[in-house]
Each structure stands twice: as structure tokens, then as C-alpha cells.
Amino acid sequence: MGNVQTAASAQEVLWRQGPGGELVDLGRVHRVPLGQQRLQRAPRGILSRRETILLGVLALLVHGAVIYWVNQQPTAVLPVVPPEIPPMTIEFSQPAPPVVEPPPPPPPVQEVVEPPRRLKTNWQ
């Protein structure tokens, strides 16, 4: 059925020691994955708890002081200037070609309309 692993065999594989022969050893230390090390230490913080709190309070005070200072500055009153609309001009890169007037249309030809013919019927 293939290689079926159980929880017990998986644990044995994880903690199995590597071969201890001289050809394999060669002076290198067997490195265990970090998640399986027994002696793990949490990373040490750069600042102590007291220094972290003081730094946060200092940052809040500086931000508050800057916000207060910006709000205390008098706002400059902008003058009301009516909008100026420039004249509409169109600039071309070349002068316009001369305007050629088309010839006048020919006068309409009146068609001669003949009056309708009367049909000769026997009963008249």
C-alpha cells in the first residue's frame, strides 16, 4: 500500500539521530530545524518596557504640540478675484487656404406637364 506514516513513526523520523560515522561527521554540527529546538529564547527587545512607554508618551506629546501650533497660526485671508476669461482665439500653424466660392446652382428646369388624357369609353 505504500509508505504509510503514523503519528508515532513521524515523531521517530523527526527525532532520529543522523549517522555517527566518521565519513559523515566531518566536524559539522547537526542542525535541527528551529521549530524543534528545545532551548528557544524569545528575542530580546531593544528597549525596556519603561523606555517604550516613555517613548510613546513623548511621541504623543510632540504630535499634540505640532497640531496645537498649526491650529494657532492665523489663516491668511485670500482676496476675492473675479475670474478672467481670455478672448477665444484659435491659432493655426499655417495660414488658412483661400476660400473658393462654389458656382451657383443652375436654375431649376421646369418640366412641361401634359394634362391628363381622357379615356374614351363606349358608354359616353
C-alpha positions as a Markdown table, in Angstrom:
| # | Residue | x | y | z |
|---|---|---|---|---|
| 1 | Met | 0.0 | 0.0 | 0.0 |
| 2 | Gly | 3.0 | 2.3 | 0.0 |
| 3 | Asn | 4.7 | 4.2 | 2.8 |
| 4 | Val | 2.0 | 4.9 | 5.3 |
| 5 | Gln | 3.2 | 7.0 | 8.2 |
| 6 | Thr | 1.6 | 7.1 | 11.6 |
| 7 | Ala | 2.0 | 9.7 | 14.2 |
| 8 | Ala | 4.4 | 7.5 | 16.1 |
| 9 | Ser | 6.6 | 6.9 | 13.1 |
| 10 | Ala | 6.6 | 10.6 | 12.1 |
| 11 | Gln | 7.8 | 11.5 | 15.6 |
| 12 | Glu | 10.6 | 9.0 | 15.3 |
| 13 | Val | 11.7 | 10.4 | 11.9 |
| 14 | Leu | 11.8 | 14.0 | 13.4 |
| 15 | Trp | 14.0 | 13.0 | 16.4 |
| 16 | Arg | 16.1 | 10.4 | 14.6 |
| 17 | Gln | 19.8 | 11.0 | 15.0 |
| 18 | Gly | 21.9 | 11.2 | 11.9 |
| 19 | Pro | 24.5 | 8.6 | 11.2 |
| 20 | Gly | 27.5 | 9.0 | 13.5 |
| 21 | Gly | 30.2 | 7.6 | 11.2 |
| 22 | Glu | 33.5 | 9.4 | 10.7 |
| 23 | Leu | 32.9 | 9.9 | 7.0 |
| 24 | Val | 29.6 | 11.7 | 7.5 |
| 25 | Asp | 30.6 | 13.7 | 10.6 |
| 26 | Leu | 33.4 | 15.8 | 9.2 |
| 27 | Gly | 33.3 | 18.2 | 12.1 |
| 28 | Arg | 29.9 | 19.8 | 11.2 |
| 29 | Val | 27.3 | 20.2 | 13.8 |
| 30 | His | 23.9 | 18.6 | 13.0 |
| 31 | Arg | 21.4 | 21.5 | 12.7 |
| 32 | Val | 17.9 | 20.9 | 14.0 |
| 33 | Pro | 15.0 | 22.9 | 12.5 |
| 34 | Leu | 14.3 | 26.0 | 14.6 |
| 35 | Gly | 10.7 | 24.9 | 15.4 |
| 36 | Gln | 12.1 | 21.7 | 17.0 |
| 37 | Gln | 14.8 | 23.1 | 19.2 |
| 38 | Arg | 14.2 | 22.6 | 22.9 |
| 39 | Leu | 16.0 | 25.7 | 24.1 |
| 40 | Gln | 14.4 | 28.6 | 22.4 |
| 41 | Arg | 14.5 | 32.1 | 23.7 |
| 42 | Ala | 12.2 | 34.9 | 22.8 |
| 43 | Pro | 14.0 | 37.7 | 21.0 |
| 44 | Arg | 15.2 | 40.3 | 23.5 |
| 45 | Gly | 13.7 | 43.7 | 22.9 |
| 46 | Ile | 15.9 | 46.7 | 22.3 |
| 47 | Leu | 14.0 | 49.0 | 24.7 |
| 48 | Ser | 12.8 | 48.1 | 28.1 |
| 49 | Arg | 9.1 | 48.3 | 28.9 |
| 50 | Arg | 9.6 | 51.7 | 30.7 |
| 51 | Glu | 11.6 | 53.2 | 27.8 |
| 52 | Thr | 8.9 | 52.0 | 25.4 |
| 53 | Ile | 6.1 | 53.7 | 27.4 |
| 54 | Leu | 8.1 | 56.9 | 27.7 |
| 55 | Leu | 8.9 | 57.0 | 24.0 |
| 56 | Gly | 5.2 | 56.5 | 23.2 |
| 57 | Val | 4.2 | 59.3 | 25.6 |
| 58 | Leu | 6.9 | 61.6 | 24.1 |
| 59 | Ala | 5.6 | 60.9 | 20.5 |
| 60 | Leu | 2.0 | 61.7 | 21.6 |
| 61 | Leu | 3.2 | 65.0 | 23.2 |
| 62 | Val | 5.2 | 66.0 | 20.1 |
| 63 | His | 2.3 | 65.3 | 17.8 |
| 64 | Gly | -0.2 | 67.1 | 20.0 |
| 65 | Ala | 2.2 | 70.1 | 20.2 |
| 66 | Val | 2.5 | 70.3 | 16.4 |
| 67 | Ile | -1.3 | 70.0 | 15.9 |
| 68 | Tyr | -1.8 | 72.8 | 18.5 |
| 69 | Trp | 0.8 | 75.0 | 16.9 |
| 70 | Val | -0.7 | 74.6 | 13.4 |
| 71 | Asn | -4.1 | 75.4 | 14.7 |
| 72 | Gln | -2.9 | 78.6 | 16.4 |
| 73 | Gln | -1.4 | 80.0 | 13.2 |
| 74 | Pro | -3.6 | 82.7 | 11.7 |
| 75 | Thr | -5.1 | 81.7 | 8.4 |
| 76 | Ala | -4.4 | 84.1 | 5.6 |
| 77 | Val | -7.4 | 85.6 | 4.1 |
| 78 | Leu | -7.4 | 85.1 | 0.3 |
| 79 | Pro | -8.6 | 88.0 | -1.8 |
| 80 | Val | -11.7 | 87.5 | -3.9 |
| 81 | Val | -10.7 | 88.0 | -7.5 |
| 82 | Pro | -13.3 | 87.6 | -10.3 |
| 83 | Pro | -12.3 | 85.1 | -12.9 |
| 84 | Glu | -10.8 | 86.5 | -16.1 |
| 85 | Ile | -11.9 | 84.8 | -19.2 |
| 86 | Pro | -9.4 | 85.3 | -22.1 |
| 87 | Pro | -10.7 | 86.0 | -25.6 |
| 88 | Met | -11.3 | 83.0 | -27.6 |
| 89 | Thr | -8.6 | 82.8 | -30.3 |
| 90 | Ile | -7.7 | 79.9 | -32.5 |
| 91 | Glu | -4.1 | 79.7 | -33.6 |
| 92 | Phe | -3.1 | 77.6 | -36.6 |
| 93 | Ser | 0.4 | 76.6 | -37.6 |
| 94 | Gln | -0.3 | 77.5 | -41.3 |
| 95 | Pro | -2.5 | 80.3 | -42.8 |
| 96 | Ala | -5.9 | 79.3 | -43.9 |
| 97 | Pro | -6.3 | 78.5 | -47.6 |
| 98 | Pro | -8.3 | 81.0 | -49.7 |
| 99 | Val | -12.0 | 80.5 | -49.7 |
| 100 | Val | -13.3 | 79.3 | -53.1 |
| 101 | Glu | -16.9 | 80.0 | -53.6 |
| 102 | Pro | -18.7 | 77.2 | -55.3 |
| 103 | Pro | -20.5 | 78.1 | -58.6 |
| 104 | Pro | -24.2 | 79.0 | -58.2 |
| 105 | Pro | -26.5 | 76.1 | -58.8 |
| 106 | Pro | -28.2 | 76.0 | -62.3 |
| 107 | Pro | -31.7 | 77.4 | -62.4 |
| 108 | Pro | -34.3 | 74.7 | -62.0 |
| 109 | Val | -35.7 | 73.4 | -65.2 |
| 110 | Gln | -39.5 | 73.4 | -65.3 |
| 111 | Glu | -40.9 | 70.3 | -66.7 |
| 112 | Val | -43.8 | 70.5 | -69.0 |
| 113 | Val | -46.8 | 68.7 | -67.5 |
| 114 | Glu | -49.3 | 67.5 | -70.0 |
| 115 | Pro | -52.9 | 67.4 | -68.9 |
| 116 | Pro | -54.3 | 64.0 | -68.4 |
| 117 | Arg | -55.9 | 62.4 | -71.4 |
| 118 | Arg | -59.5 | 61.5 | -71.3 |
| 119 | Leu | -60.2 | 57.9 | -71.9 |
| 120 | Lys | -62.7 | 57.2 | -74.4 |
| 121 | Thr | -65.3 | 54.9 | -73.2 |
| 122 | Asn | -68.3 | 53.3 | -75.1 |
| 123 | Trp | -70.9 | 54.5 | -72.7 |
| 124 | Gln | -70.4 | 58.2 | -73.3 |
